[in-house]
Amino acid sequence: MNDIEQILRATLASTSVAPTAISGPGVRRLSRVRQRRAYAGGAAIAASATVVVAVGAPMSHDAERAAPAAEVALAENQKSTSSLPASPGGSTGAPSTAPATTTPAADPRVFDDVVAGAFPMPGRTQRRTIRVRHIARSIVNVACGGQPFQDLESTAARFDQARTPDLDLIADKGFVEQSAAQEAGDVKVALNDCVQSTLPSYEAWSDLAGPWDVVITAAVRAPQVAAAEGAVASCARNKYGFRVSAGDPIGSLMSDGQFMGTDPAKYTDQMRTVSAIFADCTRGYFGAIEKALEPERRTMVAAHRDLLGRFAAEIAAAGYPP
């Protein structure tokens, strides 16, 4: 039994704790930069996006869904990964082969994007996560009578930067960014049966994020990841003279306290400074999370390959650009 499986069992033992009750170091302390849960009609995309407060407020998993989600994650974690092929895509953490022959074949690049959307990881694949979720939501928005989103390549809708960030994106653009589409105001319409006519597997694909969230929570609490966290505070202090909490360096760097009392004219500069320190000092920590998640994601991809293949074929047919 590995460390993540032990933690998943502990999660199952206490159904009073929802999967995201422990949502990564310091996430609950964020006030200006905080989390939301993006909903796709009746199905929640159960991954948290780090966005400006005006865009959304934090929401948690329904407590009654905690145990089923943990059970799914534990059952899939117990499946042997010894026979799974190594990922030819490198950082994608998932095989790039075509989906099962029972479903229409999709472009392998689309399949990899669909995997990234269902099972987010730290690193560059987070941009695939952002992109495929954003474009998929735009497609169903049109199917249900709304307008397509204006900037399909926007990286403004970040997901769970306290646990699965793209550090290069943070270093380049900071923790948050305001896209032209956000300023113009993309309007999301309510989703219902109209989704079925265009992306019939959309809700089932979105729901895969629930059990994956439990796996991420377990990975963050694994001993090897906790051990890497200590170096974050040392890096910020010794390399930059920047003091953060030794007990919660990730949350401390992302906390609004770093910007309290900052001259509004200098706020953006301060945000960029802290973002650069975060991107530099947390690479070992998020690298440990990525390493812990890679075998778990291969297991999840193997368990849900048919669904992933179906959705990849559907979204490609709807015009998704790889």
HELIX and SHEET records of a PDB file:
HELIX    1   1 ASP A    3  ALA A   13  1                                  11    
HELIX    2   2 VAL A   27  ARG A   29  5                                   3    
HELIX    3   3 ALA A   63  ARG A   65  5                                   3    
HELIX    4   4 ALA A   66  GLN A   78  1                                  13    
HELIX    5   5 GLY A   90  THR A   92  5                                   3    
HELIX    6   6 PRO A  108  ALA A  118  1                                  11    
HELIX    7   7 THR A  125  ALA A  143  1                                  19    
HELIX    8   8 LEU A  167  LYS A  173  1                                   7    
HELIX    9   9 ALA A  180  ALA A  184  1                                   5    
HELIX   10  10 ASP A  193  SER A  197  5                                   5    
HELIX   11  11 TYR A  202  ASP A  207  1                                   6    
HELIX   12  12 ALA A  209  ARG A  221  1                                  13    
HELIX   13  13 PRO A  223  TYR A  240  1                                  18    
HELIX   14  14 PRO A  249  MET A  254  1                                   6    
HELIX   15  15 ASP A  256  GLN A  258  5                                   3    
HELIX   16  16 PRO A  264  LYS A  266  5                                   3    
HELIX   17  17 TYR A  267  CYS A  281  1                                  15    
HELIX   18  18 ARG A  283  ALA A  303  1                                  21    
HELIX   19  19 ARG A  305  ALA A  317  1                                  13    
SHEET    1   A 2 VAL A  33  ALA A  40  0                                        
SHEET    2   A 2 ALA A  43  VAL A  52 -1                                        
END                                                                             
